[in-house]
């Protein structure tokens, strides 16, 4: 199995999809000649041409609106939003049009658009470059929302997204773009797009997370193990729909649950997960479901992001509070 960075794994996923389906097109600001601000689309325009890897103006509403039109004509557009905070100009197109067309047409029309969004902090960027806005889209019926955390999933989840009938918001944790790992060459070890993955089995507590926080939570589990606590770490992968079957089976066994994400906790995905776990696992819970997340403030200047982002200590604090209940 080849060892790739997350950015390269996504690049190869796009390349294979472009090769396999002539209706796949990539579009976004600087995706062609520059190869994307993170070089995720590097080399694709050279190999597939400017009519399939399309440099667009800096106009997110137009990018998504054009993609919707292309999808209605049978294409499979992949839109790149350069940074998470840049998606808001396209918000109306996504939630009012893209998410609604299939239901509005009674299932007669499909709009299989994939919107790639580099998400989260950890790179010392300025305002509007480090946000975690997944809750907006997970709340929107008609969208699939997924988040990869490693090269294998970056490659294969994107390829799966490009065969889905529904529009997909595809989050990529930008601080993990340079993480290296093996990527399976065949689909035999590939989970369905809506399935969570148990990364580390455990018996004492279930730690649910996704995206950029996965590595932090795995480190927390290793630290807890040195103190005699056995944590189960689950990478959710799919944020809408949630794989509640895998989540509930785990929490029923461990009796405790902590949810960790970069986004602010108020109104965040952790609140929905915590409620779902409580409804499904109430009689097995030994402690309340606890959340770890960013603070309920606008994302701070880069020099303060280490204090803002949930770190190992904040995850372990929640674990300790749950175990002590």
C-alpha positions as CSV (number, residue, x, y, z in Angstrom):
1,X,0.0,0.0,0.0
2,X,1.4,3.4,-0.9
3,X,2.1,5.9,1.9
4,X,0.7,9.3,1.0
5,X,0.0,12.6,2.7
6,X,-3.7,13.5,3.2
7,X,-3.5,16.2,0.5
8,X,-1.9,13.8,-2.0
9,X,-4.4,11.0,-1.2
10,X,-7.2,13.4,-2.0
11,X,-5.4,14.4,-5.2
12,X,-5.2,10.8,-6.3
13,X,-8.8,10.3,-5.4
14,X,-9.8,13.2,-7.7
15,X,-7.4,11.9,-10.4
16,X,-9.0,8.4,-10.3
17,X,-12.5,9.9,-10.4
18,X,-11.6,12.1,-13.4
19,X,-10.2,9.0,-15.1
20,X,-13.2,6.8,-14.3
21,X,-16.0,9.2,-15.1
22,X,-15.8,11.7,-18.0
23,X,-18.7,13.6,-16.3
24,X,-16.6,14.5,-13.3
25,X,-15.3,18.1,-13.4
26,X,-13.3,20.0,-10.7
27,X,-13.9,23.7,-10.2
28,X,-12.9,26.5,-7.9
29,X,-10.6,29.4,-7.3
30,X,-7.0,28.6,-8.3
31,X,-7.6,24.8,-8.6
32,X,-6.1,24.7,-12.1
33,X,-2.9,26.6,-12.8
34,X,-1.9,27.0,-9.1
35,X,-3.1,23.5,-8.1
36,X,-5.1,24.9,-5.2
37,X,-3.9,26.9,-2.2
38,X,-2.9,23.7,-0.5
39,X,-1.9,22.1,-3.8
40,X,-4.6,19.4,-3.4
41,X,-5.4,19.7,-7.2
42,X,-1.8,20.0,-8.3
43,X,-1.3,18.7,-11.8
44,X,-4.9,17.9,-12.6
45,X,-5.5,20.7,-15.0
46,X,-2.3,19.8,-16.9
47,X,-3.4,16.2,-17.3
48,X,-7.2,16.7,-17.9
49,X,-7.5,20.1,-19.4
50,X,-9.0,23.4,-18.5
51,X,-12.5,22.3,-19.5
52,X,-12.5,19.6,-16.7
53,X,-10.4,21.4,-14.1
54,X,-11.8,24.9,-14.2
55,X,-10.3,28.0,-12.6
56,X,-13.3,30.2,-11.5
57,X,-13.6,33.8,-10.3
58,X,-13.5,34.4,-6.6
59,X,-17.3,34.1,-6.3
60,X,-18.5,31.2,-4.2
61,X,-22.2,31.6,-4.9
62,X,-21.5,31.5,-8.6
63,X,-19.2,28.4,-8.2
64,X,-21.9,26.4,-6.5
65,X,-24.7,27.8,-8.6
66,X,-22.9,26.8,-11.8
67,X,-22.2,23.4,-10.3
68,X,-25.9,22.9,-9.6
69,X,-26.6,23.6,-13.3
70,X,-23.9,21.2,-14.4
71,X,-25.3,18.5,-12.2
72,X,-28.8,18.9,-13.6
73,X,-27.3,18.4,-17.0
74,X,-25.7,15.1,-15.9
75,X,-22.2,16.2,-14.7
76,X,-20.6,15.4,-11.4
77,X,-19.0,18.7,-10.3
78,X,-16.4,18.9,-7.4
79,X,-16.3,22.4,-6.0
80,X,-13.4,23.6,-3.9
81,X,-14.1,26.3,-1.4
82,X,-10.6,27.6,-0.7
83,X,-11.2,28.1,3.1
84,X,-14.0,27.1,5.4
85,X,-15.0,30.7,6.2
86,X,-15.3,31.5,2.5
87,X,-18.4,29.2,2.1
88,X,-20.9,31.7,3.5
89,X,-21.5,33.6,0.2
90,X,-22.6,30.3,-1.2
91,X,-24.8,29.5,1.8
92,X,-28.1,30.3,0.1
93,X,-27.2,28.2,-3.0
94,X,-26.3,25.3,-0.8
95,X,-29.2,25.2,1.7
96,X,-32.0,26.7,-0.5
97,X,-31.2,25.0,-3.8
98,X,-28.6,22.2,-3.7
99,X,-30.1,20.5,-0.6
100,X,-33.7,20.9,-1.8
101,X,-33.9,20.0,-5.5
102,X,-34.2,16.3,-5.1
103,X,-37.1,16.6,-2.7
104,X,-38.6,19.5,-4.6
105,X,-38.7,17.4,-7.8
106,X,-40.1,14.3,-6.0
107,X,-36.9,12.5,-6.7
108,X,-36.9,13.1,-10.4
109,X,-33.8,15.3,-10.3
110,X,-30.5,14.6,-8.8
111,X,-27.8,17.1,-8.1
112,X,-24.7,15.0,-7.2
113,X,-22.4,17.9,-6.3
114,X,-19.4,17.4,-4.0
115,X,-18.2,20.6,-2.2
116,X,-14.7,20.2,-0.7
117,X,-14.0,22.5,2.2
118,X,-10.7,22.7,4.1
119,X,-11.8,23.0,7.7
120,X,-10.6,23.9,11.1
121,X,-7.6,25.6,12.7
122,X,-4.1,24.8,13.6
123,X,-2.2,26.5,10.7
124,X,-1.8,30.0,12.2
125,X,-4.2,31.6,9.6
126,X,-6.1,34.8,9.8
127,X,-9.9,35.4,10.2
128,X,-12.2,33.3,8.1
129,X,-9.5,30.7,7.4
130,X,-9.9,28.4,10.5
131,X,-13.6,28.0,11.1
132,X,-15.5,24.8,11.9
133,X,-19.0,25.3,10.4
134,X,-20.1,21.7,9.9
135,X,-23.2,22.1,12.2
136,X,-24.8,24.5,9.7
137,X,-24.8,21.9,7.0
138,X,-25.4,18.9,9.2
139,X,-28.6,20.7,10.2
140,X,-29.7,21.0,6.6
141,X,-31.8,18.1,5.4
142,X,-30.9,16.9,1.9
143,X,-27.1,17.1,2.3
144,X,-24.6,14.4,3.3
145,X,-21.9,15.8,5.4
146,X,-18.6,13.9,5.9
147,X,-15.2,14.6,7.3
148,X,-12.0,12.6,6.6
149,X,-9.2,12.4,9.1
150,X,-6.5,10.4,7.4
151,X,-5.1,9.7,3.9
152,X,-6.9,6.4,3.4
153,X,-10.3,8.0,4.1
154,X,-9.4,11.1,2.3
155,X,-8.9,9.1,-0.9
156,X,-11.7,6.6,-0.6
157,X,-14.4,8.7,1.0
158,X,-14.0,11.3,-1.8
159,X,-14.3,8.6,-4.5
160,X,-17.4,7.2,-2.7
161,X,-18.8,10.8,-2.5
162,X,-18.4,11.1,-6.2
163,X,-20.7,8.1,-6.8
164,X,-23.4,9.3,-4.4
165,X,-26.8,10.4,-5.7
166,X,-27.0,13.2,-3.0
167,X,-25.0,16.4,-2.7
168,X,-22.0,15.9,-0.3
169,X,-20.2,18.5,1.9
170,X,-16.7,17.0,2.1
171,X,-14.7,18.4,4.9
172,X,-10.9,18.1,5.0
173,X,-9.0,19.0,8.2
174,X,-6.3,21.4,6.9
175,X,-3.9,20.9,9.8
176,X,-3.7,17.2,8.8
177,X,-3.0,17.8,5.1
178,X,0.7,16.8,5.7
179,X,-0.1,13.7,7.8
180,X,1.2,10.5,6.1
181,X,-0.3,7.1,6.2
182,X,-1.0,4.0,4.1
183,X,-3.8,4.2,1.5
184,X,-5.4,0.9,0.4
185,X,-5.1,0.3,-3.4
186,X,-8.4,-1.7,-3.6
187,X,-11.9,-1.1,-2.1
188,X,-12.0,-4.3,-0.1
189,X,-11.2,-2.5,3.2
190,X,-13.2,0.6,2.5
191,X,-16.2,1.4,4.7
192,X,-19.4,2.8,3.3
193,X,-19.5,6.6,3.3
194,X,-22.0,6.7,6.2
195,X,-20.2,4.3,8.5
196,X,-18.1,5.3,11.6
197,X,-14.8,3.6,12.3
198,X,-13.6,2.2,15.6
199,X,-9.9,3.2,15.7
200,X,-9.1,1.9,19.1
201,X,-11.3,-0.6,21.0
202,X,-11.8,0.0,24.7
203,X,-14.0,-0.8,27.7
204,X,-14.1,2.2,30.0
205,X,-15.3,5.1,27.9
206,X,-16.3,6.0,24.4
207,X,-14.5,9.0,22.8
208,X,-16.3,10.2,19.7
209,X,-14.6,12.6,17.4
210,X,-13.8,13.5,13.7
211,X,-11.5,15.4,11.5
212,X,-8.6,17.3,13.0
213,X,-9.4,16.1,16.5
214,X,-9.0,12.4,15.8
215,X,-5.2,12.4,16.3
216,X,-5.6,14.4,19.5
217,X,-8.1,11.9,20.8
218,X,-5.9,8.9,20.0
219,X,-3.1,10.6,21.9
220,X,-5.5,11.0,24.8
221,X,-6.4,7.3,24.8
222,X,-2.7,6.4,24.9
223,X,-2.1,8.8,27.8
224,X,-5.2,7.4,29.6
225,X,-4.0,3.8,29.1
226,X,-0.8,4.7,31.0
227,X,-3.1,5.6,33.9
228,X,-5.0,2.3,33.6
229,X,-8.0,3.6,31.7
230,X,-9.1,1.8,28.5
231,X,-10.8,4.3,26.0
232,X,-12.6,3.4,22.8
233,X,-11.9,6.0,20.1
234,X,-14.4,6.3,17.2
235,X,-13.9,8.4,14.1
236,X,-17.4,9.4,13.1
237,X,-16.5,10.1,9.5
238,X,-20.1,10.8,8.5
239,X,-21.7,13.8,10.4
240,X,-25.0,13.6,8.6
241,X,-26.3,10.9,8.7
242,X,-24.7,9.7,11.9
243,X,-23.8,6.1,12.3
244,X,-25.9,5.8,15.5
245,X,-25.8,2.0,15.5
246,X,-22.0,1.9,15.9
247,X,-22.1,4.8,18.5
248,X,-24.8,3.2,20.6
249,X,-23.3,-0.3,20.6
250,X,-20.0,1.2,21.9
251,X,-21.6,3.4,24.6
252,X,-23.9,0.5,25.8
253,X,-20.6,-1.4,26.5
254,X,-18.6,1.4,28.0
255,X,-21.3,3.3,29.9
256,X,-19.5,6.6,29.3
257,X,-19.2,9.0,26.4
258,X,-17.2,12.2,25.6
259,X,-17.6,14.0,22.3
260,X,-14.7,16.2,21.0
261,X,-14.7,18.6,18.1
262,X,-13.0,21.9,17.2
263,X,-16.2,23.8,16.7
264,X,-17.8,25.8,19.6
265,X,-19.8,23.5,21.8
266,X,-23.0,25.7,21.9
267,X,-25.3,24.5,19.2
268,X,-22.5,22.3,17.8
269,X,-22.6,18.7,16.6
270,X,-21.6,17.4,20.0
271,X,-25.0,18.6,21.4
272,X,-26.9,16.5,18.8
273,X,-24.7,13.5,19.4
274,X,-25.0,13.8,23.1
275,X,-28.8,13.9,22.9
276,X,-28.9,11.0,20.5
277,X,-26.6,8.9,22.8
278,X,-28.7,9.8,25.9
279,X,-31.9,8.8,24.1
280,X,-30.5,5.5,22.9
281,X,-28.3,4.5,25.8
282,X,-29.9,6.1,28.9
283,X,-30.1,2.9,30.9
284,X,-26.5,2.0,30.2
285,X,-25.0,5.4,31.0
286,X,-22.9,5.7,34.1
287,X,-22.3,9.5,33.6
288,X,-23.6,12.4,31.5
289,X,-22.3,12.7,28.0
290,X,-19.6,15.4,28.1
291,X,-18.5,17.7,25.3
292,X,-15.1,19.1,24.4
293,X,-14.9,21.9,21.9
294,X,-13.8,25.4,20.9
295,X,-15.0,28.3,23.0
296,X,-18.2,30.2,22.1
297,X,-16.4,33.1,20.6
298,X,-15.3,34.1,17.0
299,X,-12.1,32.3,16.0
300,X,-9.2,34.2,17.6
301,X,-6.1,35.7,16.0
302,X,-3.5,33.1,15.2
303,X,-1.3,33.8,18.3
304,X,-4.2,32.7,20.5
305,X,-5.4,29.6,18.7
306,X,-3.4,27.2,20.9
307,X,-5.5,28.4,23.8
308,X,-8.7,28.2,21.7
309,X,-8.4,24.8,20.1
310,X,-9.2,21.7,22.2
311,X,-6.0,20.0,23.2
312,X,-4.8,16.9,24.9
313,X,-5.3,18.4,28.4
314,X,-8.9,19.5,27.7
315,X,-9.9,16.1,26.3
316,X,-8.3,14.3,29.3
317,X,-10.0,16.6,31.7
318,X,-13.4,15.6,30.3
319,X,-12.4,11.9,30.4
320,X,-11.4,12.3,34.0
321,X,-14.6,14.0,34.9
322,X,-16.6,11.3,33.3
323,X,-14.7,8.5,34.9
324,X,-15.0,10.1,38.3
325,X,-18.8,10.5,38.1
